[in-house]
Structure formats: structure tokens, C-alpha cells
């Protein structure tokens, strides 16, 4: 979980460089993060939770969710860096 948090912080730190104009960059940043979290939740939930969840995730579901979130974050950072290099 700490790695995902670190990746998310890296992504958040890179957003101000991508978003223009600076006058409303905080609102755009919030919207992008909210959209990313929504997509991450939908994609990983659909992939990893195959039955009705109980009060706790199984170890397989936990591992799947962690790996899915990590891959999603890694790809988001790669895409953001690619956009930065194009500017």
C-alpha cells in the first residue's frame, strides 16, 4: 500500500506541470484525481472481485487489487510523463 501511495503522490506532484492555465489548475487536478480513482476502482473491482464480497476480502482478492492498482498507477505515471515530454 505504501508503494501505491508513493506512486499517487508522484502522479499528483506531476499534475501542475501538465495542467494549464495555472488559475484553475487545482480544480482540474482534483477532477483528474477523482476521475483516476473512479476508473481505478471500477477496473480493479471488475477484475478482482468475482463474487459477492463478504466482510473482508480474501487474500487472493487483496493481492489482485494491490497488483491491479499498482499497474494502473504505474501506467498513469508513464502516460503523464509522456505528455510532459511532448510539451
N, C-alpha and C positions, 0 to 999 in steps of 0.2 A: 504494500500500500504506500510506503514511503517513496518508492520509485515513481509511482503514478503521480503522487503529489508533486514530486520534483519536476516531472515532465510537464504537468499542468502549469506549474509556476514558470517554467521556461517558455511555454507557449504564451502565457499571459504577458510575460516580460517582452516578448517579441511583437505583440499586437500594436503597441503605439507606433512602431516604425512602419507598420503596414497601412494603418488606417489614416485617411486624410478626409477632411481637414481637421486640424487639431481642436477646433472649437467644440466639436461634438464627439470626439474620439472616445470619451468614457462611455457614452450611451451605446455607441457602436460596439465597443469592446464588451460591454455587458450582454448585448444582444448576441454577439458571436459566441461568447462563452455559454450562454443559455442554450443556443441552438446546438452547439457541440455536445453539451451534456445530454440534451434530449436525444440526439442521434446516437450517442454512445450508449445510452440506456436502452433505446429500442433495439439497436443492432445486437448488443451483447445479451440482452434478455432473451430475444428471439432465438439466438444461437445456443445459449447455455441452459436455459430453463425449459425443459421439455415436458414437464408435468406440473400439476398444481403445486406451488411451493407450500411447504409446511411452515412451522415457526422459525426454522433455521434452514440455511442452505446446506446441501450435502457437501462433502469435501470435494467431490468432482465438480459440482456446480461452482463452488468457491474458486477452485483452480481455473476453471473455464472462464469465469467472469474476470478474474485477475488478468489472465493472459489476453483475453479479448480487449479489455480496457487498455492494457499496456501497448498492444499492437495498434489500437486506434489512436492513442496519444502519440506514439512514435510516427505514425503516418501523418498525423495532423501537423506535427513539428516539421517534418520533411517538406510538406506542401507549403507551409508558411515560409520556410527558408527559401524555397524555390521562388515564391512570389517576391520575396525581398530581393533576391538576386536579379530578378527581371526588371526591377525599378531603376 
